[in-house]
Amino acid sequence: MYIIGENIHIISEKVKEALTARDSEFFMDLAVRQVEAGASAVDINMGPRKKDWAEVFPWIVKAVEQVVDVPLCIDTTNVDGMEAALQNITKAQPILNSTSAEPERLEKIPLLAKKYGAKVIALTMGSSGIPVEADARVNIAVETLIPRALEVGMPVQDLIIDPLVLTTSGCQQYCPHLIGAVQMLQYAWDPAPMISVGLSNVSNAVPNENRPLINRVYLSMLMGVGLQMMIANPFDQKQNDVIRWIENKDTSNPLAAVYNKIAERTGANEEPQPEDFDMSDPEQLAIWKTTQILLNKVIYADAYLNQ
């Protein structure tokens, strides 16, 4: 699993404070620890930075590149900020996060990526928003995003399609569609572009104590249909265990066997079954309940594990 470490994110109060103080040591340490924990790239989300982008993006890129050699993922809606970052990246091939099928972004960002030899994460979202059905998301990729990349001379291998994870709190009916989109995208073009998701989006607006479990169960489903890249938290050791168990088909302990079974069932277009779980084990019972939420079989509530 190729993990783009998500932890340098302006939504974090500590990141906000460090950015205000221009504390380069904070960002250098956070980047190093993410790579040591297993991140293959580091996401840098500074927000739009409408006022100080010309100074901030070069500053943070230079700081992080002092200590890590992995690709930097420049995560902003500010196209000028993207270019300011790209002008200062000297190591690995960068990633731009993101474009969409909205005309203005689709016009500018692939050209920017081509100019600087960057990869692009492209969201299956148009001017009217995010489509619900899996095939509609795939159609945006096939009819708009991939042709635009090819039009500007980008190789398909530099395009990363993100079919967009939506939160189980308020949008749980869409969670199964994302699984289908990941599965379909692998056969929608030859050669197929890479596919990535923002895993933790599935648990946005969920109580913090339940977020890692929802993320891990969804991850096992997505790995079952072939997901190989994601923006996620590399510090979640239990998540990393799930990745290792599924990649190695390791069923040497009960939890490993359960997560592998979820991946196997999902990959075969089947649903997990009660007999796959030891319901007397509270941890396996919680995993089972989470599968039912993510498959939209049971209506989500913050206290769903206690129901």
Backbone as a ProteinNet text record, in pm:
[ID]
protein_1_A
[PRIMARY]
MYIIGENIHIISEKVKEALTARDSEFFMDLAVRQVEAGASAVDINMGPRKKDWAEVFPWIVKAVEQVVDVPLCIDTTNVDGMEAALQNITKAQPILNSTSAEPERLEKIPLLAKKYGAKVIALTMGSSGIPVEADARVNIAVETLIPRALEVGMPVQDLIIDPLVLTTSGCQQYCPHLIGAVQMLQYAWDPAPMISVGLSNVSNAVPNENRPLINRVYLSMLMGVGLQMMIANPFDQKQNDVIRWIENKDTSNPLAAVYNKIAERTGANEEPQPEDFDMSDPEQLAIWKTTQILLNKVIYADAYLNQ
[TERTIARY]
83.9	0	87.6	63.1	134.3	56.6	113.6	46.8	103.9	15.7	51.1	13.9	115.2	90.1	11.6	-96.2	-193.2	-172	-69.4	-66.5	-21.7	38.2	65.7	-56.5	-150.9	-282.8	-324.8	-363.9	-394.1	-512	-590.6	-703	-654.5	-531.5	-472.4	-430.2	-469.7	-431.6	-280.1	-214.1	-68.4	-0.2	-55.1	-0.8	-23.4	-141	-168.6	-69.8	-48.4	42.2	184.7	228.5	364.8	382	278.3	287.4	293.5	211.1	213.2	350.7	412.3	544.3	658.1	625.6	726.9	827.2	771.3	851	889.5	999.1	1039.5	1072.2	1124	1158.3	1034.6	920.4	796.3	762.5	767.1	730.1	834.4	959.9	1064.7	1047.9	1021.7	1001.8	878.6	769.5	645.5	662.1	734.3	758.6	843.3	950.6	1039.6	963.8	885.8	814.3	711.1	646.4	550.9	621.8	735.5	809.8	859.2	907.8	953.9	839.1	717.3	599.9	545.3	597.5	554.6	499.9	496.2	446.1	542.6	487.3	566.8	574.9	489.4	488.8	431.2	450.4	402.4	311.3	187.9	92.5	120.5	118	135.5	11.5	-76.5	-202.5	-198.2	-172	-165	-291.4	-394.2	-512.8	-485.8	-578.1	-559.8	-452.2	-423	-319	-330.9	-444.3	-470.5	-379.1	-328.2	-247.7	-97.3	-52.2	92.5	145.9	71.4	110.5	249.2	286.7	414.8	533.4	512.6	619.3	606.3	482.2	460.3	496.4	450.2	472.3	620.9	699.1	842.6	909.2	868.4	929.3	908.8	787	761.9	820.5	818.3	880	1029.1	1096.5	1240.2	1269.1	1185.1	1205.6	1190.3	1082.3	1055.6	1157.3	1197.6	1294.8	1434.7	1457.8	1585.3	1599.1	1485.2	1491.6	1430.8	1353.8	1297.8	1320.9	1327.3	1350.1	1227.4	1117.1	996.6	922.5	829.6	749.8	668.4	655.4	568.6	439.9	328.4	196.4	145.6	138.6	100.4	-51.1	-111.2	-255.6	-315.6	-367.6	-423.2	-517.5	-608.3	-693.6	-628.9	-514.7	-446.7	-348.3	-383.4	-297.9	-164.6	-164.8	-39.4	48.8	-15.1	59.6	122.1	47.6	103.1	231.3	224.6	342.3	458.6	428.7	535	604.3	526.5	585.8	668.2	610.4	678.7	812.4	820.8	944.7	1057.7	1023.1	1124	1146.6	1074.1	1093.6	1212.1	1305.9	1428.8	1452.7	1371.4	1398.6	1302.6	1212.5	1126.7	1016.6	961.7	852.5	734.7	692.5	583.8	446.9	349.5	209.6	127.4	36.4	-54.6	-190.8	-237.8	-366.2	-454.2	-539.1	-587.4	-651.2	-685.8	-776.9	-910.3	-1005	-1135.8	-1180.7	-1303.4	-1355.9	-1417.1	-1405.9	-1452.2	-1364.6	-1424.4	-1349.2	-1223.9	-1230.9	-1114.8	-997.4	-1024.4	-916.1	-864.3	-953.8	-912.3	-829.2	-852	-773.8	-632.5	-619.1	-490.9	-399.8	-454.1	-366.8	-295.6	-360.5	-282.7	-168.6	-189.5	-82.7	33	-2	99.9	179	108.6	175.1	267.9	222.8	305.7	431	415.7	527.8	637.4	597.1	695.6	716.9	654.8	673.3	612.8	502	436.7	326.5	290.9	171	52.6	-67.5	-188.8	-291	-347	-465.5	-586.8	-671.7	-788.2	-915.8	-999.2	-1122.4	-1236	-1315.6	-1431.1	-1547.7	-1527.5	-1625.4	-1630	-1752.1	-1768.8	-1830.1	-1873.8	-1930.9	-2056.8	-2127	-2251.1	-2228.6	-2104.2	-2074.4	-2030.1	-2042.6	-1997.5	-2114.6	-2102.6	-2211.9	-2220.9	-2337.8	-2360.1	-2313.3	-2358	-2337.9	-2192.8	-2147.4	-2011.2	-1984.4	-2078.8	-2052.3	-2045.4	-2116.9	-2109.3	-1972.4	-1915.9	-1781.8	-1678.5	-1695.2	-1603.4	-1615.1	-1735.9	-1754.8	-1680.8	-1679.3	-1604.5	-1456.4	-1404.7	-1263.9	-1236.5	-1321.9	-1298.1	-1328.2	-1430.8	-1474.5	-1409.3	-1357	-1306.2	-1163.5	-1138.3	-1009.7	-894.6	-910.9	-803	-780.6	-886.3	-861.7	-789.6	-819.4	-752	-603.3	-571.5	-430.9	-356.5	-418	-354.5	-343.3	-442.6	-443.2	-322.7	-284.7	-172.2	-38.5	-42	81.8	128.8	40.8	75.9	62.8	158.9	140.3	34.3	-42	-148.9	-94.1	29.4	85.1	110.8	103.4	117.1	-17.4	-124.8	-259.3	-308.8	-358.6	-411.4	-558.5	-647.1	-791.3	-837.6	-908.4	-967.4	-1118.8	-1186.2	-1331.6	-1410.5	-1343.2	-1402.3	-1478.8	-1416.1	-1477.2	-1569	-1690	-1783.5	-1806.6	-1842.8	-1851.3	-1971	-1946.6	-2055.8	-2158.6	-2120.1	-2211.5	-2280.4	-2399.3	-2474.9	-2477.8	-2379.2	-2374.2	-2349.2	-2391.1	-2352.3	-2405.4	-2513.4	-2568.7	-2473.4	-2374.9	-2279.2	-2153.5	-2134.4	-2011.8	-1994.8	-2098.4	-2080.2	-2046	-2094	-2066	-1916.9	-1849.8	-1706.2	-1631.6	-1673.4	-1611.4	-1626.4	-1745.5	-1768.8	-1686.9	-1671.1	-1593.7	-1447	-1391.2	-1251.2	-1234	-1327.9	-1319.9	-1329.5	-1422.9	-1446.3	-1333.4	-1274.3	-1171.8	-1049.7	-1027.1	-910.3	-924.4	-1046	-1071.6	-1126.9	-1126.7	-1191.1	-1097.4	-967.2	-869.9	-749.7	-681.9	-562.1	-448.1	-343.5	-323.9	-409.2	-443.9	-527.4	-445.9	-504.2	-435.8	-433.4	-346	-349.4	-479.1	-521.3	-642.5	-604.1	-648.1	-620.5	-748.5	-755.8	-868.5	-816.4	-896	-870.1	-942.5	-873.4	-940.6	-1014.5	-951.7	-1012.3	-1137.1	-1164.9	-1289	-1411.5	-1400.4	-1516.6	-1563.1	-1474.3	-1512.3	-1517.7	-1515.6	-1534.4	-1668.2	-1670.1	-1791.2	-1837.7	-1751.2	-1778.2	-1702	-1755.6	-1678.8	-1538.2	-1439.8	-1299.5	-1268.2	-1335.9	-1304.1	-1345.3	-1438.9	-1485	-1417.5	-1348.3	-1294.1	-1194.5	-1095.6	-998.4	-1061.3	-1161.3	-1226	-1297.6	-1373.8	-1443.2	-1342.4	-1234.5	-1130.8	-1074.5	-1043.3	-979.8	-1073	-1198.4	-1292.3	-1314.2	-1328.5	-1344.9	-1219.9	-1104.7	-978.9	-975.4	-1017.5	-1015.2	-1106.8	-1221.5	-1311.6	-1246.3	-1184.8	-1123.1	-1001.4	-924.5	-812.8	-864.1	-981	-1039.8	-1069.7	-1097.4	-1124.3	-1003.4	-887	-763.5	-701.3	-749.6	-689.3	-543.1	-455.4	-312.1	-251.2	-331.4	-279.9	-385.9	-342.8	-439.4	-369.1	-442.2	-399.7	-454.4	-364.8	-407.3	-304.9	-336.5	-251.3	-154.5	-26.5	67.2	97.2	53.8	78.8	-21.5	-125.5	-226.2	-171.3	-115.3	-49.7	-148.9	-269.6	-368.7	-408.9	-414.4	-438.3	-325	-201.9	-86	-86.8	-138.2	-152.5	-249.7	-361.5	-460.6	-398.6	-323.2	-256.8	-164.8	-83.9	12.2	-58.6	-162.6	-236.2	-295.8	-359.1	-425.3	-323.6	-220.5	-119.8	-50	-28.6	42.5	-50.6	-182.8	-282.9	-255.2	-220.9	-186	-313.6	-345.8	-464.4	-423.8	-306.5	-247.6	-310.3	-397	-468.7	-612.4	-704	-846	-877.4	-816.8	-845.7	-792.7	-673.7	-617.9	-710	-762.1	-851.5	-979.9	-1034	-1157.6	-1136.8	-1029	-1005.8	-978.4	-908.2	-886.4	-1017.2	-1105.4	-1234.2	-1318.7	-1315	-1387.6	-1334.5	-1202	-1141.7	-1178.7	-1173	-1205	-1349.5	-1440.6	-1582.6	-1609.1	-1551.4	-1575.1	-1520.3	-1401.2	-1341.9	-1422.2	-1498.6	-1582.8	-1724.9	-1745.7	-1878.2	-1979.2	-1929.8	-2015.8	-2014.1	-2108.9	-2112.2	-2059.9	-1990.3	-1950.9	-2072.9	-2053.4	-2161.8	-2138.2	-2245.4	-2228.1	-2135.3	-2138	-2053.3	-1904.4	-1872.3	-1731.6	-1673	-1757.3	-1716.8	-1748.5	-1665.4	-1694.8	-1764.5	-1896.1	-1973.2	-1956.5	-1895.2	-1867.8	-1744.3	-1669.6	-1551.1	-1593.5	-1586.2	-1633.2	-1566.9	-1439.6	-1370.3	-1422.9	-1445.5	-1501.1	-1645.4	-1721	-1858.7	-1861.3	-1767.5	-1759.8	-1725.6	-1638.7	-1603.9	-1726.1	-1799.2	-1920.5	-2020.3	-2045.8	-2139.9	-2093.3	-1963.2	-1909.7	-1928.6	-1914.9	-1941.4	-2084.8	-2177.3	-2318.4	-2349.1	-2277.4	-2290.1	-2236.2	-2117.2	-2051.6	-2122.7	-2194.3	-2272	-2415.1	-2443.3	-2573.8	-2686.5	-2652.6	-2752.9	-2821	-2749.3	-2799.7	-2776.1	-2874.6	-2861.8	-2757.5	-2665.2	-2557.8	-2612.2	-2558.8	-2575.8	-2443.8	-2413.4	-2285	-2267.5	-2377.7	-2370.1	-2395.1	-2366.3	-2402.8	-2339	-2221.7	-2154.4	-2225.7	-2308.5	-2380.1	-2520.6	-2557.5	-2694.6	-2703.4
-119.6	0	124.9	211.4	338.2	439.4	479.8	573.4	713.4	807.8	949.6	1000.7	1031.5	1070.5	1200.2	1198.7	1307.8	1409.4	1394.8	1464.2	1609.9	1655.2	1798.9	1861.7	1898.1	1943.3	2064.6	2168.9	2296.5	2286.5	2181	2164.9	2135.9	2087.5	2058.5	2186.9	2202.2	2322.1	2332	2217.6	2220.2	2264	2220	2262.6	2412.3	2461.6	2604.9	2687	2641.3	2714.5	2712.7	2596.6	2585.7	2669.8	2676.4	2756.1	2904.8	2946	3086.3	3125.7	3035.6	3062.1	3034.3	2982.8	2939.8	2845.4	2748.2	2650.2	2536.2	2551	2449.9	2317	2321.4	2196.7	2109.7	2171.2	2095.6	2017.9	2085.3	2020.4	1917.8	1944.7	1848.5	1720.5	1736.7	1620	1540.1	1609.2	1541.4	1466.4	1525.1	1456.4	1331.6	1343.1	1228.8	1115.7	1149.1	1044	974.2	1047.7	982.8	883.3	923.7	833.7	712.3	734	621.7	526.5	579.8	496.4	423.7	455.3	382.1	464.9	597.9	682	679	662.5	664.7	803.9	894.4	1033.8	1114.7	1246.5	1333.3	1440	1443.3	1545	1674.3	1786	1917	1999.5	2009.1	2080.6	2209.1	2318.3	2449.3	2530.8	2469	2544.2	2635.9	2724.8	2810.3	2917.2	2959.3	3060.4	3177	3242.2	3346.6	3468	3493.9	3613.7	3587.6	3477.1	3458.2	3336.2	3290.8	3168	3177.2	3294.1	3307.1	3284.3	3305.2	3280.8	3144.9	3105.9	2984.7	2857.2	2842.4	2716.2	2688.1	2782.7	2754.5	2726.1	2799.1	2780.7	2638.9	2588.6	2456.6	2345.6	2362	2263.4	2250.8	2363	2359.7	2295.7	2324.8	2267	2115	2067.4	1923.2	1848.3	1906.2	1837.8	1830.3	1905.7	1892.5	1756.8	1694.5	1577.2	1450.9	1462	1341.2	1347.3	1230.3	1219.8	1173.2	1148.8	1095.4	1205.8	1169.6	1271.8	1357.2	1484.3	1575.1	1593.7	1584.9	1600.4	1739.1	1829.2	1967.6	1978.2	1996.4	1983.4	2121.5	2183.8	2317.9	2346.6	2439.8	2486.7	2603.7	2650	2766.1	2722.8	2745.9	2701.8	2775.4	2902.7	2977.3	2921.5	2880.9	2819.2	2688	2610.2	2486.1	2513.6	2614.9	2642.6	2694.6	2774.4	2822	2705.2	2604.4	2484.9	2407.7	2386.1	2308.2	2370.3	2499.7	2568.7	2542.6	2493	2473.2	2327.2	2235.4	2092.9	2042.8	1977.3	1934.6	1784.7	1711.6	1569.2	1482.4	1411.1	1313.8	1382.9	1306.4	1357.6	1398.5	1524.7	1571.3	1527	1547.1	1515.1	1640.5	1673.5	1785.5	1732.7	1783.4	1740.8	1864.9	1897	1805.5	1888.6	1818.6	1876.5	1803.9	1851.4	1786.5	1807	1771.8	1794.7	1933.1	2017.1	2155.1	2227.4	2300	2352	2431	2521.5	2605.6	2523.2	2432	2351.4	2251.9	2196.1	2100.3	2167.6	2294.7	2369.5	2394.2	2432	2480.8	2371.9	2282.9	2197.1	2089.5	2022.3	1929.1	1997.2	2119.8	2193.7	2221	2255.6	2280.3	2152.7	2041.5	1913.6	1877.2	1898.4	1869.5	1956.3	2082.1	2176.7	2134.3	2083.9	2051.7	1901.1	1820.1	1676.2	1615.5	1671.9	1623.7	1523.4	1445.2	1363.5	1446.9	1403.9	1476.6	1380.5	1415	1346.3	1416.9	1341	1397.2	1342.2	1430.6	1392.5	1371.9	1270.2	1243.9	1333.4	1461.3	1561.6	1670.3	1707.3	1812.5	1936.2	2027.1	2153.2	2131.7	2022.1	1995.2	1914.3	1887.2	1815.8	1672.8	1589.5	1450.8	1361.4	1286.6	1194.8	1080.4	1025.3	919.8	784.4	745.5	609.2	586.8	463.4	426.9	451.5	411.9	425.6	571.9	660.4	802	858.7	813.1	857.8	804.8	680.4	621.9	696.7	735.5	807.6	941.4	1009.8	1135.8	1109.9	1002.2	968.4	937	854.7	804.6	909.9	988.6	1083.5	1221	1253.6	1389.3	1392.8	1326.4	1341.3	1277.9	1154.1	1086	1152.3	1181.3	1249.4	1383	1457.9	1586.3	1565.5	1467.3	1438.6	1402.4	1318.1	1278.3	1396	1481.9	1598.3	1689.2	1705.4	1794.5	1720.5	1590.5	1514.4	1448.8	1437.9	1366	1216.8	1137	992.6	948.1	845.3	798.9	759.6	708.9	666.6	784	907.4	1024.3	1077.4	1011.1	1050.8	954.2	1010.2	932	970.6	875.1	903	882	980.9	972.3	974.8	859.5	854.8	906.6	961.3	1040.7	960.6	948.9	889.7	992.9	952.4	1037.7	980.1	1063.4	1021.5	930.6	834.5	744.8	816.3	928.6	1008.6	1109.2	1074.8	1164.6	1122.6	1042.7	1001.4	851.5	774.4	633.3	556.4	604.6	533.3	534.3	625	635.2	551.3	500.2	424.2	302.2	223.1	109.4	151	268.7	313	338.6	387.1	411.5	280.1	176.5	44.5	0.6	15.9	-21.3	61	190.2	276.7	235.5	204.8	159.4	32.2	-56.7	-183.2	-159.2	-76.4	-53.4	25	119.4	205.1	126.5	12.1	-67.7	-132.6	-130.6	-192.9	-92.4	35.7	137.1	194.9	170	225.8	133	129.7	46.3	131.4	156.7	107.1	184.5	119.6	184.1	286.8	402.7	498	444.9	500.3	468.5	520.4	457.6	498.6	525.4	638.7	673.8	724.9	713.1	769.3	840.3	933.4	993.4	911.4	812.2	711.8	772.5	863.7	911.9	996	1035	1107	1025.1	893.2	808.7	824.5	868.3	880.8	1026.1	1120.7	1260.7	1277.1	1360.7	1390.7	1273.5	1173.5	1059.2	1081.8	1039.9	1053.5	994.9	1064.2	1027.5	883.5	832.4	696.4	590	623.8	526.8	542.5	653.5	681.5	574.7	535.4	438.5	305.9	258.5	131.5	142.4	249.2	268.2	276	349.2	358.8	221.6	140.9	10.6	-86	-87	-178.9	-138.4	-8.5	38.7	6.9	24.7	-6.7	-152.4	-242.9	-384.8	-412.5	-345.8	-361.1	-308.3	-191.1	-129.7	-209.1	-263.6	-348.8	-475	-520.4	-637.8	-616.4	-490.4	-461.1	-396.5	-403.9	-368.3	-234.3	-162	-32.6	-50.4	34.6	25.5	158.6	263.7	395.7	469.4	546.6	625.5	736.7	843.3	946.3	904.1	883.6	825.6	859	815.4	839.6	722.9	740.9	629	593.7	678.1	650.3	550.9	515.2	420.7	278.9	225.4	95.9	-16.3	-7.2	-110.9	-108.5	8.9	19.5	-48	-22.3	-81.7	-233.4	-283.1	-428.3	-484.6	-415.3	-461.2	-467.5	-364.3	-362.9	-483.4	-506.7	-617.2	-752.1	-768.9	-896.2	-925.2	-824.5	-847.9	-865.5	-783.2	-795.4	-930.6	-982.7	-1110.2	-1229.6	-1202.1	-1307.6	-1382.6	-1306.2	-1359.4	-1379.1	-1501.6	-1532.2	-1601.1	-1563.7	-1635	-1599.4	-1496.9	-1465.6	-1431	-1434.3	-1415.3	-1284.2	-1172.6	-1045.6	-1043.5	-1098.8	-1106.4	-1186.7	-1296.8	-1380.7	-1305.7	-1229	-1154.2	-1047.7	-970.7	-865	-924.8	-1035.1	-1100.9	-1151.4	-1200	-1250	-1135.3	-1019.3	-903.6	-865.4	-861.8	-827.5	-930.9	-1056.2	-1164.3	-1155.5	-1138.2	-1127.9	-1007.6	-894.2	-772.7	-787.9	-845.9	-867.1	-959.9	-1049.6	-1143.6	-1090.7	-960.1	-897.2	-964.9	-1008.9	-1066.7	-975.9	-999.2	-925.2	-1013.3	-954.6	-1033.1	-1098.8	-1218.4	-1294.5	-1312.6	-1327.2	-1342.8	-1458.5	-1565.6	-1680.4	-1652.7	-1539.6	-1502.5	-1448.2	-1421.1	-1352.5	-1436.8	-1421.3	-1476.5	-1366.6	-1372.6	-1265.1	-1258.1	-1360	-1353.8	-1269.8	-1236.8	-1152.9	-1007.6	-919.5	-781.5	-708.5	-737.3	-668.1	-713.1	-843.5	-892.4	-846.6	-840.7	-791.5	-646.1	-565.7	-425.5	-415.1	-501.6	-501.8	-538.9	-641.7	-682.2	-566.8	-500.2	-388.5	-277.7	-258	-154	-190.9	-317.9	-358.1	-326.1	-343.3	-320.2	-172.5	-87.5	57.2	95.3	44.1	83.6	28	-81.3	-136.8	-82.3	12.3	77.4	-20.3	-119.4	-216.3	-172.2	-93.9	-43.1	106.7	184	329.3	372.3	458.1	501.6	590.2	568.8	658.2	658.7	768.5	774.6	661.5	611.7	503.8	366.7	351.4	226.8	103.6	117.4	0.5	-49.5	34.2	-4.8	-54.7	-57.7	-98.3	-249
0	0	0	-94.4	-104.6	-21.5	91	181.1	162.2	133.3	135.4	274.4	355.3	494.2	503.4	580.7	582.5	694.2	775.2	904	900.1	791.7	778.9	712.6	795.9	748.4	829.3	760.8	824.9	921.3	911.8	1004.4	1146.4	1161	1291.6	1361.2	1487.5	1562.3	1578.3	1599	1613.1	1483.7	1371	1241.8	1222.4	1257.8	1246.6	1329.2	1453.5	1542	1487.9	1439.6	1387.8	1262.1	1180.6	1058.4	1092.1	1185.3	1227.3	1280.1	1355.8	1414.6	1318	1198	1101.5	1169.2	1239.2	1313.9	1219.8	1149.8	1051.9	1118.3	1241.4	1311.4	1332.3	1360.2	1378.2	1251.1	1137.9	1012.4	968.6	993.6	960.4	1042	1171.6	1258.3	1217	1186.6	1149.5	1017.8	924	796.6	817.1	893.7	917.8	986.5	1088.6	1161.8	1074.7	984	893.9	800.9	746.5	658.2	735.5	854.7	937.6	971.3	980.4	1011.6	889.8	770.5	651.2	538.3	551.9	443.3	325.4	205.5	82.1	22.4	68.4	25.9	141.1	136.9	244.7	185.2	232.3	190.1	265.9	195.3	257.7	226.4	325.1	307.6	389.6	321.9	386.4	364.9	304.1	270.7	151.8	118.5	-0.2	16.4	141.3	167.1	69.8	72.1	-27	-14	107.1	128.1	121.2	180.5	196.1	120.6	19.2	-50.6	-113.3	-163.5	-234.5	-142.1	-13.2	84.9	152.1	182.6	262.3	186.7	63.7	-7.3	-31.9	-80	-92.2	41.9	145.1	277.3	329.8	324.4	382.2	295.8	164.1	75.9	105.6	119	146.7	281.9	380.9	513.2	510.6	449.2	449.6	364.4	252.6	167.4	229.1	333.9	404	471.4	505.2	591.7	531.6	422.2	359	208.6	147.8	3.4	-72.9	-3.5	-68	-142.2	-232.3	-301.9	-204.8	-238.7	-164.4	-243.8	-173.3	-234.8	-196.6	-292.7	-266.5	-273.2	-157.1	-139.1	-112.9	-217.1	-203.7	-320.4	-299.4	-408.4	-482.5	-432.4	-487.9	-596.1	-721.7	-832.4	-831.2	-796.2	-786.5	-675	-565.6	-456.3	-499	-577.7	-631.6	-710.2	-796.5	-879.2	-795.1	-694.8	-606.4	-537.1	-498.7	-437.9	-540.6	-659.2	-762.6	-801.9	-801.6	-839.6	-740.7	-622.4	-518.6	-482.3	-543.8	-517.9	-600.8	-535.3	-603.1	-597.5	-523.6	-504.3	-586	-520.8	-589.2	-670.2	-764.6	-847.8	-760.4	-765.2	-679	-728.5	-641.1	-670.1	-643.1	-733.3	-713.1	-670.1	-559.6	-504.6	-485.5	-582.9	-685.8	-795.9	-905	-1002.2	-991.1	-1068.6	-1079.7	-1223.3	-1252.7	-1387.3	-1402.4	-1300.6	-1312.1	-1414.8	-1508.6	-1623.8	-1589.4	-1492.3	-1463.3	-1410.6	-1319.3	-1263.5	-1366.4	-1445.4	-1547.6	-1655.5	-1677.2	-1774.3	-1724.3	-1597.6	-1546.8	-1489.3	-1408.9	-1328.3	-1410.7	-1505	-1587.8	-1663.6	-1708.2	-1775.2	-1679.6	-1556	-1454	-1425.3	-1414.7	-1390.2	-1504.7	-1626.8	-1743.8	-1744.3	-1712	-1711.8	-1615.8	-1498.1	-1394.8	-1376.7	-1460.9	-1450.5	-1326.3	-1278.9	-1157.3	-1189.1	-1089.3	-1096.2	-1048.1	-1084.4	-1045.2	-988.4	-873.3	-822.7	-881.8	-949.9	-1018.6	-955.8	-908.2	-839.4	-938.5	-915.2	-1002.5	-960.4	-982.1	-941	-1047.2	-1087.3	-1185.6	-1124.6	-1209.1	-1161.4	-1079	-1104.4	-1030.9	-904.2	-871.9	-748.8	-773	-668.2	-672.5	-711.2	-819.6	-854.5	-754.9	-742	-643.3	-694.6	-811.5	-859	-900.8	-883.1	-919.3	-1066.4	-1153.2	-1296.6	-1338.8	-1269	-1301.5	-1265.5	-1156.7	-1118.7	-1219.1	-1259	-1357.1	-1489.4	-1527.8	-1653.2	-1652.9	-1539.9	-1532.8	-1558.4	-1501.2	-1522.9	-1669.6	-1727.4	-1863.3	-1970.1	-1947.3	-2050.1	-2038	-1918.9	-1897.9	-1843	-1731	-1663.2	-1741.8	-1782.9	-1856.6	-1993.3	-2071.2	-2198.9	-2184.1	-2078.9	-2060	-2030.8	-1949.8	-1921.2	-2050.1	-2130.1	-2255.4	-2352	-2349.9	-2439.6	-2414.7	-2286.5	-2255.7	-2258.4	-2289.2	-2299.8	-2172.4	-2072.9	-1950.4	-1972.9	-1930.1	-1936.3	-1835.8	-1870.8	-1782.9	-1645.9	-1641.9	-1513	-1419.1	-1470.8	-1383.9	-1336.4	-1374.8	-1333.4	-1226	-1116.6	-1005.3	-988.8	-1007.9	-998.1	-854	-801	-667.3	-682.7	-662.5	-680.5	-561.3	-462.8	-355.2	-248.9	-135.8	-16.8	47	80.3	153.1	291.9	384.2	523.2	550.2	636.1	675.6	762.8	821.4	901.2	810.3	764.7	677.7	532.5	489.9	348.6	336.4	435.5	436.5	315.9	255.3	139.6	21.1	24	-86.8	-64.7	56.7	86	-5.4	-31.7	-122.6	-265.3	-308.9	-445.3	-466.2	-363.5	-374.8	-395.7	-325.9	-344.1	-489.3	-543.2	-682.4	-779.2	-749.8	-838.8	-841.4	-724.8	-719.4	-801.5	-790.7	-864.4	-1015.4	-1056.8	-1199.6	-1265.7	-1193.9	-1252.7	-1299.9	-1239.5	-1277.5	-1415	-1467.4	-1597.7	-1699.1	-1661.3	-1745.1	-1849.4	-1837.1	-1931.5	-1934.7	-2047.5	-2061	-2116.1	-2036.7	-1900.4	-1799.9	-1692.3	-1591.7	-1513.4	-1483.8	-1395.4	-1252.6	-1171.9	-1030.2	-969.1	-860.4	-789.5	-645.4	-594.1	-454.9	-391.1	-258	-183.9	-59.8	-11.1	119.1	223.6	279.6	362.3	480.6	552.8	676.8	654.3	528.1	501.3	538.6	534	562.4	706.7	794.2	935.4	981.7	888.1	927.6	999.1	1100.8	1178.1	1263.2	1278.8	1366.6	1496.9	1613.1	1737.2	1724.2	1778.9	1758.2	1795.3	1897.4	1942.3	1840.3	1751.9	1652	1515.7	1495.7	1362.3	1313.3	1393.8	1341.5	1300.1	1374.2	1339.5	1205.2	1185.2	1057.7	944	965.7	862.1	827	928.2	903.5	831.3	870.7	805.8	660.4	636.5	498.6	417.8	478.6	411.3	368.3	454.4	418.4	299.5	294.5	180.1	52.6	61.5	-55.8	-103.6	-11.7	-52.7	-121.2	-80.2	-143.6	-291	-328.9	-470.3	-538.2	-474.6	-543.3	-512	-410.9	-378.4	-338.7	-394.1	-366.2	-323.7	-312.2	-274.9	-194.9	-94.4	-18.5	56.3	82.3	176.1	312	407.5	535.1	643.2	763.5	879.7	898.4	868.8	883.7	1028.4	1123.9	1265.1	1324.5	1250.3	1299.6	1284.3	1391.7	1383.7	1354.6	1408.4	1380.3	1231.8	1173.3	1029.1	952.6	996	929.4	942.5	1055.3	1072	968.5	948.7	850.7	711.3	676.3	545.5	532	632.6	626.7	619.3	700.2	700.3	562.6	503	374.6	263.2	261	155	159.9	279.3	294.6	308.8	301.7	323.6	453.8	553.8	685.6	766.9	799.1	880.7	1010.7	1060.4	1174.4	1308.4	1311.6	1435.3	1398.3	1494.8	1460.9	1390	1431.3	1365.9	1223.6	1204.1	1068.5	978.6	1031.4	951.8	916.4	1011.1	986.5	879.6	891.4	792.2	654.3	648.8	520.3	461.7	546.6	498	441.7	508.1	456.4	319.3	306.5	177	71	107.3	12.4	-33.5	60.2	25.8	-64.9	-29.5	-107.2	-248.3	-260.5	-391.3	-479.9	-417.3	-490.6	-509.6	-479.5	-488.6	-397.4	-283	-180.6	-58.1	31.2	157.3	269.6	367.9	485	548.5	601.9	661.9	812.3	890.6	1035.5	1072.4	992.5	1026.8	1007	945	929.7	1059.4	1158.8	1280.6	1403.2	1505.2	1636.9	1715.6	1720.9	1781.5	1933.6	1993.1	2136.4	2167.1	2062.4	2077	2052.6	2153.3	2136.4	2019.3	1993.8	1885.7	1749.8	1733.8	1607.8	1589.7	1699.2	1692	1644.6	1694.6	1652.6	1504	1456.4	1314.4	1230.6	1273.3	1202.2	1194.6	1307.6	1307.8	1213	1204.7	1117.7	970.7	938	798.6	759.9	852.4	822.2	802	873.8	853.3	715.8	683.8	558.5	435.6	451.6	341.6	337.7	429.2	434.1	467.5	548.1	591.6	720.7	801.1	928.6	929.9	971	971	1073.1	1029.1	1117	1229.1	1350.1	1462.8	1538.1	1606.8	1676.2	1777.2	1830.4	1928.7	1865.6	1736.9	1666.8	1729	1788.5	1847.8	1972.1	2031.5	2154	2125.2	1998.4	1963.9	1944.4
[MASK]
+++++++++++++++++++++++++++++++++++++++++++++++++++++++++++++++++++++++++++++++++++++++++++++++++++++++++++++++++++++++++++++++++++++++++++++++++++++++++++++++++++++++++++++++++++++++++++++++++++++++++++++++++++++++++++++++++++++++++++++++++++++++++++++++++++++++++++++++++++++++++++++++++++++++++++++++++++

